[in-house]
Amino acid sequence: MKVVIDGELCQGQGRCFSIAPSLFGFDDLGDGVVLGDGTLTAETLDLARLAQANCPEHAIFIEESS
């Protein structure tokens, strides 16, 4: 599984970073970005889901790996 942020939807609220700083950071404009390639482990999946549930713009998506 992977986590991604839709850059068109993100408005830089920073909740994802506050919840999971090991998964999320900020770009030069202050919008959220996924750190690394977004691959989730059993340990980080719950954090990604919590960040997704708390994103006011619904810009975080968890995708099944193919």
C-alpha positions, 0 to 999 in steps of 0.5 A: 500500500502507498500513501499519496497527497493530491497537490491540487486539493492540499491547502497546507493545513499541516495536520498530516505532518502533525499526526505523522511527521515520519510520513509527511513533510512540506514543499516550498509552498507549504503544501503537504508532501509524502516523504519517500515513495509513500510505501506503507508498512504495517506500522505506518498504515494506521498513521496514514489512515489517521492523517487521511481521516483528519485532512480537511481537504480530503487530499490524502489517499491510500492506494493498494499496491498492484 
